[in-house]
Amino acid sequence: MSELELLTPASFNHALTVLANLDGDLARVLETLGPPPMWKREAGFPTLVQIILEQQVSLAAAKAVFNRLCEIVKPLTPEHFLTLDDGQLRLIGFSRQKSLYCLGLAETIVRGELDLSKLVTMDDHAIRSQLKRIKGIGDWTVDIYLLMALQHRDAFPKGDLGLVIAAQQLKGLTTRPTPVQLEAIAQNWRPWRAVAARILWHYYLNNQGKAVTVYQ
């Protein structure tokens, strides 16, 4: 992964200009609301746990569980996470399914089968292959990790509900686009789809509220 393929403050600002010239709907969002936040998270185990918690729930609900976890497990490492039992995880707010997912992730790291630090040097395909071997990590989770933690400039979570709703409204579609349809729309935004996603989330947050997963 070359530095040119990763987002930096300079390339982010450049991408906003490029996308505004490519797409009048995105340009209108930027003109009305200003630029979106760059939204970045630290790469590593805690962020992956947080993204798993955010699967199919609101940001507020996931954040509350994650904050309780961080208060109890200090620092939040795979080794420390594995000291929690099912009852403790349930009290923190983990569902049974997400407990299994996060415990499985922690065990995979502790066994040496996954080194998150090495993902920084891999391309998108290799990262996806590594992470999707773990139960509970699918394309959406990988895409969010690529976009937020690893700052890949063209990562695009085509199944994200916030992006789907924003795209429907901005493009004046009668129905919500499917992930395949949204991916087709996003082709015009390459190689800056991760920046386009931030613009769409920016629009969504300012028009719908914060019920759907969007990243702080």
C-alpha positions in Angstrom: 0.0 0.0 0.0 1.7 3.2 -1.1 1.3 6.5 0.7 -0.5 7.8 -2.4 -3.4 5.4 -1.8 -4.0 6.5 1.8 -5.9 9.5 2.9 -4.0 12.4 4.4 -5.4 15.8 5.2 -4.0 17.1 2.0 -5.3 14.3 -0.2 -8.7 14.5 1.6 -9.0 18.2 0.6 -7.9 17.4 -2.9 -10.5 14.6 -3.1 -13.3 17.0 -2.0 -12.5 19.3 -4.9 -12.3 16.4 -7.4 -15.6 14.9 -6.2 -17.4 18.2 -6.3 -16.4 18.6 -10.0 -17.4 15.0 -10.7 -20.8 15.0 -9.1 -23.2 17.9 -8.7 -25.1 16.2 -5.9 -22.0 15.9 -3.8 -21.0 19.4 -4.7 -24.4 20.6 -3.4 -23.8 18.9 0.0 -20.4 20.5 0.3 -21.7 23.9 -0.6 -24.6 23.6 1.8 -23.0 21.9 4.8 -19.3 22.4 4.2 -16.7 19.6 4.2 -17.4 16.5 6.3 -15.1 15.5 9.2 -12.3 13.2 8.1 -13.4 10.7 10.7 -10.5 8.5 11.7 -10.1 5.7 14.3 -6.9 4.1 15.6 -6.1 0.8 13.9 -6.1 -2.2 16.2 -8.2 -4.6 18.3 -10.4 -2.0 20.2 -11.6 -0.5 16.9 -12.5 -3.8 15.4 -14.4 -4.7 18.6 -16.3 -1.4 18.3 -17.1 -1.9 14.7 -18.5 -5.4 15.5 -20.6 -3.8 18.2 -22.0 -1.4 15.6 -23.2 -4.1 13.3 -26.9 -3.5 12.7 -27.5 -1.2 15.7 -27.4 2.5 16.3 -24.2 4.4 17.0 -25.5 5.5 20.5 -26.2 1.9 21.6 -22.9 0.5 20.4 -21.0 3.4 21.9 -22.6 2.9 25.3 -21.5 -0.8 25.3 -18.0 0.0 24.0 -17.6 2.7 26.7 -18.6 0.3 29.5 -16.2 -2.2 28.1 -13.3 0.3 28.1 -14.1 1.2 31.7 -13.8 -2.4 32.8 -11.0 -3.6 30.6 -7.9 -1.4 30.8 -6.1 -1.5 28.5 -8.5 -3.2 26.0 -6.2 -5.9 24.6 -7.1 -9.3 23.3 -5.5 -10.9 26.3 -7.5 -8.8 28.8 -10.7 -9.2 26.8 -10.4 -13.0 27.1 -10.5 -12.7 30.9 -14.2 -11.8 30.7 -16.8 -14.5 31.0 -20.2 -14.7 29.3 -21.9 -13.2 32.3 -19.6 -10.2 32.5 -20.0 -9.6 28.8 -23.8 -9.8 29.0 -23.8 -7.3 31.9 -21.6 -4.9 29.8 -24.2 -5.2 27.0 -22.8 -7.7 24.6 -25.3 -10.0 22.8 -24.5 -13.7 22.8 -23.6 -13.5 19.1 -21.3 -10.5 19.5 -19.6 -12.0 22.5 -18.7 -15.0 20.3 -17.5 -12.8 17.5 -15.2 -10.7 19.7 -13.9 -13.6 21.7 -13.1 -15.4 18.5 -11.3 -12.3 17.2 -9.3 -12.0 20.4 -8.4 -15.8 20.4 -7.3 -15.6 16.8 -4.9 -12.7 17.7 -3.6 -14.3 20.8 -2.9 -17.6 19.0 -0.8 -15.6 16.5 -3.1 -16.4 13.6 -3.8 -12.7 12.9 -1.4 -9.8 13.3 -3.4 -6.6 12.9 -0.2 -4.5 12.7 0.7 -6.2 9.4 -2.6 -5.2 7.7 -1.1 -1.7 7.3 1.2 -2.9 4.5 -1.4 -5.1 2.7 -3.8 -4.2 -0.1 -7.5 -4.3 0.2 -7.9 -7.8 -1.1 -5.4 -9.3 1.2 -6.8 -7.5 4.2 -10.3 -8.7 3.3 -9.1 -12.3 3.1 -7.4 -12.1 6.5 -10.3 -10.6 8.4 -13.2 -12.5 6.8 -11.7 -15.8 8.1 -13.0 -14.7 11.5 -16.6 -15.5 12.3 -18.7 -12.3 12.5 -16.5 -10.2 10.3 -18.0 -9.6 6.9 -17.6 -7.1 4.1 -19.2 -4.2 5.9 -17.0 -4.6 9.0 -13.9 -4.9 6.7 -14.9 -1.9 4.7 -15.4 0.3 7.7 -12.0 -0.8 9.1 -10.4 0.0 5.8 -12.1 3.3 5.6 -11.8 4.5 9.2 -8.8 2.8 10.7 -6.5 2.2 7.8 -7.6 5.3 5.8 -7.8 3.6 2.4 -9.0 6.2 0.0 -11.2 4.0 -2.1 -12.9 1.8 0.6 -16.7 1.9 0.3 -19.1 0.1 2.5 -21.8 -0.4 -0.1 -24.1 -2.2 2.4 -24.2 0.7 4.9 -27.8 1.9 5.6 -26.8 5.5 6.1 -25.1 5.6 2.7 -28.0 3.9 1.1 -30.5 6.4 2.5 -28.3 9.4 1.7 -27.7 8.2 -1.9 -31.5 7.6 -2.5 -32.3 11.1 -1.3 -29.5 12.9 -3.1 -30.1 11.1 -6.4 -33.9 11.3 -6.2 -34.4 7.6 -6.4 -37.8 6.2 -5.8 -36.5 3.2 -3.9 -33.4 2.5 -1.8 -30.6 1.3 -4.0 -29.3 -2.2 -3.4 -25.7 -2.6 -2.5 -25.0 -3.6 -6.1 -26.8 -0.5 -7.3 -25.0 1.8 -4.8 -21.7 0.3 -5.9 -22.5 1.1 -9.5 -23.4 4.7 -8.6 -20.1 5.0 -6.7 -18.0 3.9 -9.7 -18.0 7.6 -10.7 -16.3 8.5 -7.5 -13.2 6.3 -7.8 -10.5 6.4 -6.5 -12.0 8.6 -3.8 -15.0 6.6 -2.7 -14.0 6.7 1.0 -14.3 10.5 0.8 -17.6 10.3 -1.1 -18.8 8.0 1.7 -17.9 10.7 4.3 -19.8 13.3 2.3 -22.9 11.0 2.2 -22.7 10.4 5.9 -22.3 14.1 6.5 -25.5 14.7 4.5 -27.3 11.8 6.4 -26.3 13.1 9.8 -27.6 16.6 9.0 -30.9 15.4 7.6 -31.8 12.2 9.4 -30.3 12.3 12.9 -27.8 9.8 14.3 -29.8 6.6 14.5 -27.8 4.7 11.8 -24.1 3.8 12.1 -22.0 6.8 11.2 -18.5 7.2 12.6 -17.0 9.6 15.1 
